[in-house]
Amino acid sequence: MVQGNDSLDAGRVISGREPRPVTSSGVITHVAMVPQPPLLVPGIGTAPVGLRAACRTAARTLARASGYWLAVGGHDERITLSGASGSFAGYGLDIRVSLTAEDPPQVPEMPLPALVAGWLRAETDAVDVQVELFDEVPLTASSEERACLLVLGDGSNRHGPKSPGSEDDRAPAFDEEIRKALASADVAVLRRLDRGLCDELGVGGRVPWQVLADLSEGADWRADLLYSDAPYGVGYHVAVWERVGS
């Protein structure tokens, strides 16, 4: 059983326009799961072989289905971002990205999941992405109007002695479980992720993966795993799900 806040729409709104409503999960037909390291962006760092290409492929799957996306990610507070732009300057390179094809106002220090969502939107020429960031899983999670869901989150950051979070022998087994769940669209595995264990393993994707579990519940999905590895000591997984019969 996941623990959550009282509602999906509680929290701070950062928007250059009125955010679209978020209410019913029945419309979601395509899902892309990606990690969120800044090194995905060319020039900021050297991405592991295949990771950047896999993320672009996943995003293009969404773009072929719809140019309007809903993105979910984790953060230390509940935020909705819509019709805004930001920069990767805080990560070493002043590359501006936008959540919309228009020229919206810039948000100082835009959270990393929103920056990566904006970069992937531009890479695929999608029209608009509304970003919902959660500090905990809401009691109800749903989406109206947006058929495409982008889920941003990393696995454990404790793979190996040089990992950011220092080595933990439990990290490989944890990310192997995530790999299998994303490869088979096993919502039950995502739903029962333990908060305490995830905190101990430095898992950045627990909350967005459990929001995904809520949004995808009750549907049949065709899953395709595009990438799964732990370069630089962090678990990164890329997968796409398509609703069967969509």
Helices and strands as residue ranges (DSSP letters): E 12-15, G 25-27, E 30-34, G 38-40, H 51-65, E 68-74, E 79-82, E 85-87, G 89-91, E 96-98, H 112-124, E 128-134, E 148-152, H 171-184, H 187-191, H 195-200, H 206-216, E 221-229, G 231-233, E 236-243
